[in-house]
Amino acid sequence: MYVWTYLDGAGEEIGRSPRFAAADEAEDWIGSSWPELLENGVLAVVLVDQEGGKQLYRMGLGAE
């Protein structure tokens, strides 16, 4: 299962996405959901493989 961890400006966890069976499903979801997340104070996300216990990558949602 895959999940996005939401981060604020200080890098602190402030929430999580629904769980997804595949990484590509999670990536499709974030592609359409990031504007709303950004409006709600989420400045970065981390894709986590919960079964493997790994953080796959981190991505900022705002302008660099």
C-alpha angles and dihedrals in degrees: 000000000000129000137176116233112211119223132195126216092280092053092252120144112252102169149325138247127239113281121263130203093220136030092235090057090052091048092050090051095050089048090064099031104049097090092057092044091051090051088054095054101267106139100172140011135207122208109222127195098212095190093051093038092229136132104226100191146329124232131188117225100199134063113293 
